[in-house]
Amino acid sequence: MNSLNVVLQDVPAGDDFFLICLNSTAGITYSVSSRFSVVDANSTGSNPSPASAPTVTVSGTPNPLTQFAQTFGPSANSAAHLGWAGIGNQVTAISVAVGAALVGGVMMFY
């Protein structure tokens, strides 16, 4: 049997945890552990001594979407300036949308 020591830092206490070993890029799951509980370090419980195996550290709460997060920097003065050209484009787009709705409404009666 293969072993792995897991050190949990800043992980909230709970009773519905499990570990998944996977390759998220290829979508391959290698292993799923059985469910286990995490208790507060100050609670009265047994602290088993670690086996002689490699150790990994897990820190913080689960956040599986972090790899997809993107933070964009602010534009100049934290706001985009449209100017008259930008306003003209918006007016044109709204006019086309309203015109298409009117034509669609008239065509329903024919």
Secondary structure, DSSP 8 states (H G I E B T S, - for coil): ----EEEEES---EEEE--EEEETTTTEEEEE---EEE--TTSS-------SS-EEEEESS--TTGGG-------GGGS---HHHHHHHHHHHHHHHHHHHHHHHHHTT-
